[in-house]
Amino acid sequence: MTDTTAADAYSRRDLWLCLARAFGKPEGDEFRDVFTAHLADDLQAIAEETGLIVHEDIAALRVAATGLGQDLDLLRLYSKLFIAPPTPVMLNSGFYLDGSRTGQIEQELRALYSRHGVAKNEAMRDLHDAIPIQLEFLSFLYGRAGDHAMSGQNMEARAYIAEAESFIARYLAHWCGPFLRDLEKACAEDELNRAFEHLARILWLAVEQARAGAPIEALPAGAGLPQGSSRGLGDVTAQDLAEVAYRLEQAGLSWDHVEANEAWDKEVFAFRRTRDESVDSVH
């Protein structure tokens, strides 16, 4: 992987972190000032870095955000949308995925965060399925990918990128559409400021961009591929896929999307597993 790959991973880290904080509870004048005066500019810069086409949505966000500059305007809007009964828009994705706050999705995410050594601040009342927490975790995955790419740990970087894409497909891709529709409906029915609606559309477009990209089709030149692979000069081989899947598995990460590739060979993967088991038994 190249410095360009690291830079892209860091830009995506910033994108998801920016969105995570934007959907967090707005507390204090500093938060309001950043939201109303700087958020659109930050998202515009990140969009240009990542190739995310959201110019119209950012322009609309900029206009809407300037209308929230007075004292408690932003907090009142946030409360009407996400907190005050009957709570027209849910920030707990479990409601969109399995119809509850403490169901399977909450338990899955708790275990996933724990496996990565990421602990939710216990002072926070939010559950693990809260949308800002998911976006922050996604930022963490891309950040780790960037760190590994910068250190020349190419397969590790690819593993974290693959896990981020898998996380988007497993969770965000299923709740971002209903989340956006609820925001559109609430803002239209109650004639509310549409800043969060525009943010949700930017989020939806970012998810669509991630889903449109093929995670593993051809590996880049110089990617540190296993001996005997195509080494980035042609189509990905079964050996390449086996190596990626093995390293994902060893890191406790999902690799089912690797198995779905046409070049996948379960016997090659079984041999890759056996190879390390044989080395371990010798030692």
C-alpha positions, -999 to 999 in steps of 0.1 A, spaced: 0 0 0 11 35 -6 10 68 11 -20 76 -10 -38 46 6 -29 59 40 -41 94 32 -74 80 19 -79 59 50 -72 90 72 -97 111 52 -123 84 57 -114 83 94 -121 121 95 -154 117 76 -169 92 100 -156 110 131 -170 143 118 -204 127 112 -203 110 146 -197 142 164 -223 161 144 -250 136 155 -238 137 191 -258 157 217 -250 194 212 -238 207 245 -222 241 249 -216 272 229 -184 258 213 -203 228 199 -230 251 184 -204 275 169 -185 246 152 -218 231 140 -232 263 125 -199 279 112 -174 252 104 -191 218 100 -201 223 63 -165 235 54 -150 205 72 -173 181 53 -166 198 20 -128 194 25 -132 158 34 -156 151 5 -130 165 -19 -103 142 -5 -125 111 -7 -143 118 -39 -177 119 -22 -201 139 -44 -222 158 -19 -218 194 -30 -255 202 -31 -262 186 2 -233 205 19 -245 237 4 -280 231 18 -264 221 52 -245 253 53 -276 274 48 -296 254 73 -269 254 99 -266 292 99 -302 293 110 -293 276 143 -269 303 156 -291 316 185 -284 302 220 -305 270 223 -317 267 187 -295 237 180 -303 219 213 -340 225 208 -340 210 173 -319 180 185 -343 174 213 -374 176 191 -360 151 166 -341 126 188 -351 130 225 -385 144 233 -415 120 231 -428 107 208 -392 108 195 -399 109 157 -363 98 148 -344 71 167 -306 74 173 -305 38 184 -301 17 152 -315 -14 170 -350 1 164 -344 0 126 -326 -34 126 -344 -56 151 -371 -34 166 -356 -29 201 -329 -11 221 -313 -41 238 -317 -69 212 -293 -88 191 -277 -58 174 -269 -42 207 -252 -74 219 -233 -79 186 -219 -44 187 -209 -47 224 -189 -78 216 -174 -63 184 -162 -32 202 -148 -53 230 -129 -75 206 -111 -45 193 -103 -32 227 -127 -3 223 -148 5 254 -177 29 255 -174 56 281 -195 44 310 -205 79 318 -224 80 285 -260 68 287 -261 58 251 -262 21 242 -237 4 219 -260 6 189 -262 44 191 -255 59 157 -228 83 169 -209 54 186 -211 33 154 -197 61 133 -169 67 158 -160 30 157 -159 31 119 -136 61 122 -114 40 145 -111 12 119 -101 35 91 -76 52 115 -60 19 123 -58 11 86 -41 44 79 -16 38 107 -7 3 94 -4 16 58 20 43 70 41 17 88 43 -5 57 21 -32 73 1 -37 41 -19 -68 49 -29 -55 83 -40 -22 67 -61 -42 41 -76 -62 70 -89 -31 87 -102 -16 55 -120 -48 48 -135 -48 83 -147 -13 79 -164 -21 46 -179 -52 62 -191 -31 92 -208 -7 68 -225 -35 49 -236 -53 81 -250 -23 100 -250 11 83 -263 0 50 -295 -14 67 -304 15 90 -292 46 71 -321 46 47 -349 43 73 -330 69 95 -330 94 66 -367 88 57 -377 94 94 -357 127 94 -373 138 61 -408 130 74 -402 147 108 -388 179 93 -415 181 67 -444 175 91 -432 198 118 -416 223 95 -383 219 113 -348 231 103 -334 205 79 -297 206 90 -298 170 104 -318 158 74 -289 171 51 -264 154 74 -283 121 72 -283 124 34 -245 130 34 -242 99 56 -264 79 33 -243 89 3 -211 80 21 -225 46 28 -236 42 -9 -201 52 -20 -185 25 3 -209 -1 -9 -203 7 -46 -166 0 -42 -154 -36 -47 -134 -45 -16 -112 -71 -33 -109 -73 -71 -73 -66 -79 -45 -59 -54 -22 -29 -58 14 -32 -69 38 -36 -40 11 -47 -16 33 -73 2 15 -102 -12 23 -138 -3 50 -157 -23 36 -171 -56 8 -146 -59 1 -123 -88 18 -96 -69 -6 -69 -81 2 -75 -118 -30 -93 -127 -63 -105 -112 -63 -115 -76 -54 -152 -70 -67 -178 -46 -34 -175 -26 -40 -137 -23 -75 -142 -10 -64 -170 14 -37 -148 29 -62 -119 34 -88 -141 49 -63 -158 72 -50 -125 86 -85 -112 91 -94 -144 109 -63 -142 131 -73 -106 140 -108 -117 150 -123 -99 120 -150 -109 95 -138 -124 62 -170 -138 46 -168 -111 19 -134 -124 9 -149 -159 4 -175 -145 -19 -148 -136 -45 -148 -157 -77 -112 -166 -72 -118 -181 -38 -106 -217 -32 -115 -233 1 -87 -259 -3 -61 -232 -7 -74 -214 24 -74 -247 44 -38 -252 34 -29 -217 45 -44 -224 79 -26 -258 82 7 -242 73 8 -220 104 -6 -248 126 23 -269 115 48 -242 124 32 -238 158 35 -275 165 72 -275 157 78 -247 182 
